[in-house]
């Protein structure tokens, strides 16, 4: 008996589960920052994370005999996306929070990514143009995001530099998503991620060296730091970043970025479970609105009615 239909069904189920798994993994970035940030400099932590991730991917590629991307152009495109999606985005967020920007304001700034992506796509008038229904979903998701982070907006100190770091993160992840969708050809996610992380390491390491000579540069070895680093490499980079790469390759940019609306609500749930942070009715309502907004954005348009043959 052929196992073809069963295997195909399992493959389809895996594809359907990818967005939910991505949101869950990506949301644990808050937990990593909560455990790791007090014990390490932000850029230094990220440089070590990228280096360890490259070693893990390199071993995986060697054992599985994975093919590397073909052509210098693809290496260059992957390097650009690596600098944007890893070095620019993560570096901007971690540096902003380390410099005192409130987590709520940082989440709100970076959470504008779906709207920024939609505005760019509409400006380009491409085939991926945002529909009226999707605009409604983006607005609903943004309202949900506001409800989730509203009580945290006054926490921390906003200054031009830390807000600028968060804005850099927003521009970086938006540009990286659009750039990858436009220029990166499909290739094995392991070798593609390895090239991206090598570029991110090359961009971050010199800044991490400079950071070591500033008040932010101190390392304080602690079990929480080791746990945060291990989770960052194994779950967030090898798991979350790989899923993000696959989602961008397979889906429309607007649909992929709309998933980011679900990250702050999911993070709030994790903070409630792990740290006992309050989970009020506003957060729960925000979770529902964000989920409804994303559902509107990612829902496939209805098929046109069939016309009778004449």
VEXPAMI-89274 format. One record per residue (C-alpha): x, z, y; residue number from 1; residue in three letters. Coordinates in steps of 0.1 Angstrom, whole numbers, always signed. Last residue first. Example, Ala and Ser with C-alpha at 12.3 -4.5 7.8 and 13.67 -1.06 7.14 Angstrom:
BEGIN
> +137|+71|-11|2|ser $
> +123|+78|-45|1|ala $
//
This chain:
BEGIN
> -221|-235|+295|310|unk $
> -204|-206|+279|309|unk $
> -218|-173|+289|308|unk $
> -196|-152|+312|307|unk $
> -179|-121|+298|306|unk $
> -181|-91|+321|305|unk $
> -149|-82|+339|304|unk $
> -128|-55|+321|303|unk $
> -130|-21|+339|302|unk $
> -98|-11|+356|301|unk $
> -74|+11|+336|300|unk $
> -74|+47|+345|299|unk $
> -40|+58|+358|298|unk $
> -50|+65|+394|297|unk $
> -85|+80|+387|296|unk $
> -70|+103|+360|295|unk $
> -43|+114|+384|294|unk $
> -69|+124|+410|293|unk $
> -89|+143|+384|292|unk $
> -58|+162|+372|291|unk $
> -48|+171|+407|290|unk $
> -84|+182|+416|289|unk $
> -85|+205|+384|288|unk $
> -51|+220|+391|287|unk $
> -60|+226|+427|286|unk $
> -91|+244|+417|285|unk $
> -70|+266|+394|284|unk $
> -45|+272|+423|283|unk $
> -73|+281|+447|282|unk $
> -90|+304|+422|281|unk $
> -58|+326|+420|280|unk $
> -29|+325|+396|279|unk $
> -6|+353|+407|278|unk $
> +29|+353|+394|277|unk $
> +35|+372|+362|276|unk $
> +69|+357|+357|275|unk $
> +67|+338|+324|274|unk $
> +30|+330|+320|273|unk $
> +20|+329|+357|272|unk $
> +52|+310|+366|271|unk $
> +43|+285|+337|270|unk $
> +8|+280|+351|269|unk $
> +22|+275|+386|268|unk $
> +47|+249|+373|267|unk $
> +17|+230|+357|266|unk $
> +0|+230|+391|265|unk $
> +32|+219|+408|264|unk $
> +40|+191|+382|263|unk $
> +5|+175|+381|262|unk $
> +9|+156|+413|261|unk $
> +41|+141|+399|260|unk $
> +20|+122|+374|259|unk $
> +9|+100|+404|258|unk $
> +45|+86|+404|257|unk $
> +39|+69|+370|256|unk $
> +6|+53|+379|255|unk $
> +18|+40|+413|254|unk $
> +49|+25|+397|253|unk $
> +30|+6|+370|252|unk $
> +39|+16|+335|251|unk $
> +63|+7|+307|250|unk $
> +97|+8|+323|249|unk $
> +89|+37|+347|248|unk $
> +74|+57|+318|247|unk $
> +105|+50|+296|246|unk $
> +129|+62|+323|245|unk $
> +108|+93|+331|244|unk $
> +107|+101|+293|243|unk $
> +145|+99|+292|242|unk $
> +148|+121|+323|241|unk $
> +125|+147|+307|240|unk $
> +141|+149|+273|239|unk $
> +179|+145|+276|238|unk $
> +180|+156|+312|237|unk $
> +152|+183|+313|236|unk $
> +152|+195|+277|235|unk $
> +188|+195|+264|234|unk $
> +209|+195|+296|233|unk $
> +187|+217|+319|232|unk $
> +177|+240|+290|231|unk $
> +213|+247|+282|230|unk $
> +222|+252|+318|229|unk $
> +193|+276|+324|228|unk $
> +202|+296|+293|227|unk $
> +239|+299|+303|226|unk $
> +229|+309|+338|225|unk $
> +205|+335|+325|224|unk $
> +233|+349|+303|223|unk $
> +253|+356|+334|222|unk $
> +285|+342|+350|221|unk $
> +285|+345|+387|220|unk $
> +297|+313|+404|219|unk $
> +302|+312|+442|218|unk $
> +302|+280|+462|217|unk $
> +273|+285|+486|216|unk $
> +295|+304|+511|215|unk $
> +316|+272|+514|214|unk $
> +348|+262|+497|213|unk $
> +332|+254|+464|212|unk $
> +308|+231|+482|211|unk $
> +336|+207|+488|210|unk $
> +342|+204|+451|209|unk $
> +305|+200|+445|208|unk $
> +304|+172|+470|207|unk $
> +332|+154|+452|206|unk $
> +313|+159|+418|205|unk $
> +279|+147|+430|204|unk $
> +284|+109|+434|203|unk $
> +306|+104|+403|202|unk $
> +282|+127|+383|201|unk $
> +252|+108|+393|200|unk $
> +269|+75|+384|199|unk $
> +278|+89|+350|198|unk $
> +242|+102|+346|197|unk $
> +228|+67|+352|196|unk $
> +251|+52|+327|195|unk $
> +242|+78|+301|194|unk $
> +205|+73|+308|193|unk $
> +208|+36|+301|192|unk $
> +227|+43|+269|191|unk $
> +201|+66|+256|190|unk $
> +170|+47|+269|189|unk $
> +180|+15|+250|188|unk $
> +174|-15|+273|187|unk $
> +146|-29|+293|186|unk $
> +159|-47|+325|185|unk $
> +165|-27|+356|184|unk $
> +157|-45|+389|183|unk $
> +121|-40|+401|182|unk $
> +109|-10|+382|181|unk $
> +143|+7|+385|180|unk $
> +143|+1|+423|179|unk $
> +107|+14|+428|178|unk $
> +115|+46|+409|177|unk $
> +148|+51|+426|176|unk $
> +134|+45|+460|175|unk $
> +107|+71|+455|174|unk $
> +131|+96|+439|173|unk $
> +156|+92|+467|172|unk $
> +131|+92|+496|171|unk $
> +116|+125|+484|170|unk $
> +150|+141|+477|169|unk $
> +162|+131|+511|168|unk $
> +131|+147|+526|167|unk $
> +139|+179|+507|166|unk $
> +175|+178|+521|165|unk $
> +161|+171|+556|164|unk $
> +138|+202|+553|163|unk $
> +170|+222|+545|162|unk $
> +188|+208|+575|161|unk $
> +161|+209|+601|160|unk $
> +152|+244|+593|159|unk $
> +123|+260|+573|158|unk $
> +127|+296|+563|157|unk $
> +112|+309|+531|156|unk $
> +76|+317|+522|155|unk $
> +50|+305|+547|154|unk $
> +40|+275|+526|153|unk $
> +37|+295|+494|152|unk $
> -1|+303|+496|151|unk $
> -8|+266|+502|150|unk $
> +12|+253|+472|149|unk $
> -16|+249|+447|148|unk $
> -43|+240|+472|147|unk $
> -21|+214|+489|146|unk $
> -13|+198|+455|145|unk $
> -50|+195|+447|144|unk $
> -56|+178|+481|143|unk $
> -28|+154|+473|142|unk $
> -43|+146|+439|141|unk $
> -77|+138|+456|140|unk $
> -60|+116|+481|139|unk $
> -41|+98|+454|138|unk $
> -72|+94|+433|137|unk $
> -91|+79|+463|136|unk $
> -62|+55|+469|135|unk $
> -65|+46|+432|134|unk $
> -102|+37|+435|133|unk $
> -94|+16|+466|132|unk $
> -68|-4|+446|131|unk $
> -30|-1|+450|130|unk $
> -12|-34|+446|129|unk $
> +8|-39|+415|128|unk $
> +6|-77|+418|127|unk $
> +25|-74|+450|126|unk $
> +13|-70|+486|125|unk $
> +47|-56|+497|124|unk $
> +31|-32|+521|123|unk $
> +6|-21|+494|122|unk $
> +36|-12|+472|121|unk $
> +53|+7|+499|120|unk $
> +22|+27|+508|119|unk $
> +16|+35|+472|118|unk $
> +51|+48|+466|117|unk $
> +49|+70|+497|116|unk $
> +16|+83|+485|115|unk $
> +29|+91|+450|114|unk $
> +61|+107|+465|113|unk $
> +43|+131|+488|112|unk $
> +49|+158|+463|111|unk $
> +85|+160|+474|110|unk $
> +74|+174|+507|109|unk $
> +47|+196|+492|108|unk $
> +70|+210|+465|107|unk $
> +97|+218|+491|106|unk $
> +71|+235|+513|105|unk $
> +58|+256|+484|104|unk $
> +93|+265|+472|103|unk $
> +102|+278|+506|102|unk $
> +134|+264|+521|101|unk $
> +161|+290|+522|100|unk $
> +194|+270|+518|99|unk $
> +192|+273|+480|98|unk $
> +158|+257|+481|97|unk $
> +170|+227|+501|96|unk $
> +202|+223|+480|95|unk $
> +182|+223|+448|94|unk $
> +157|+198|+461|93|unk $
> +183|+174|+476|92|unk $
> +207|+175|+447|91|unk $
> +179|+169|+423|90|unk $
> +166|+138|+441|89|unk $
> +198|+123|+454|88|unk $
> +220|+129|+424|87|unk $
> +195|+123|+397|86|unk $
> +169|+96|+406|85|unk $
> +189|+80|+434|84|unk $
> +224|+81|+421|83|unk $
> +212|+72|+386|82|unk $
> +190|+44|+400|81|unk $
> +220|+29|+417|80|unk $
> +242|+32|+386|79|unk $
> +215|+16|+364|78|unk $
> +214|-14|+388|77|unk $
> +252|-17|+387|76|unk $
> +253|-15|+349|75|unk $
> +226|-41|+348|74|unk $
> +246|-64|+371|73|unk $
> +278|-59|+351|72|unk $
> +262|-74|+320|71|unk $
> +245|-60|+289|70|unk $
> +235|-24|+286|69|unk $
> +252|-5|+258|68|unk $
> +240|-9|+222|67|unk $
> +234|+23|+202|66|unk $
> +256|+30|+173|65|unk $
> +235|+60|+163|64|unk $
> +265|+84|+160|63|unk $
> +283|+69|+190|62|unk $
> +252|+68|+212|61|unk $
> +243|+104|+203|60|unk $
> +279|+116|+210|59|unk $
> +279|+98|+244|58|unk $
> +244|+112|+252|57|unk $
> +256|+147|+246|56|unk $
> +289|+142|+266|55|unk $
> +270|+126|+295|54|unk $
> +246|+155|+295|53|unk $
> +275|+180|+297|52|unk $
> +289|+162|+327|51|unk $
> +255|+158|+344|50|unk $
> +248|+196|+340|49|unk $
> +283|+205|+352|48|unk $
> +277|+184|+384|47|unk $
> +242|+199|+388|46|unk $
> +255|+235|+387|45|unk $
> +282|+226|+412|44|unk $
> +257|+210|+435|43|unk $
> +234|+240|+435|42|unk $
> +260|+268|+436|41|unk $
> +256|+292|+407|40|unk $
> +242|+326|+397|39|unk $
> +211|+330|+419|38|unk $
> +200|+294|+412|37|unk $
> +201|+295|+374|36|unk $
> +171|+316|+364|35|unk $
> +146|+306|+390|34|unk $
> +160|+271|+392|33|unk $
> +156|+266|+355|32|unk $
> +121|+280|+356|31|unk $
> +111|+256|+384|30|unk $
> +126|+227|+364|29|unk $
> +102|+237|+337|28|unk $
> +76|+214|+353|27|unk $
> +95|+183|+343|26|unk $
> +91|+193|+306|25|unk $
> +53|+198|+308|24|unk $
> +48|+167|+330|23|unk $
> +69|+145|+306|22|unk $
> +50|+158|+275|21|unk $
> +17|+149|+292|20|unk $
> +29|+115|+302|19|unk $
> +44|+107|+267|18|unk $
> +13|+117|+246|17|unk $
> -3|+83|+248|16|unk $
> +29|+66|+237|15|unk $
> +32|+90|+208|14|unk $
> -4|+83|+197|13|unk $
> +2|+46|+198|12|unk $
> +33|+49|+176|11|unk $
> +14|+71|+151|10|unk $
> -14|+44|+150|9|unk $
> +12|+17|+144|8|unk $
> +28|+37|+116|7|unk $
> -6|+42|+100|6|unk $
> -15|+5|+103|5|unk $
> +19|-6|+88|4|unk $
> +21|+18|+59|3|unk $
> +14|-9|+34|2|unk $
> +0|+0|+0|1|unk $
//
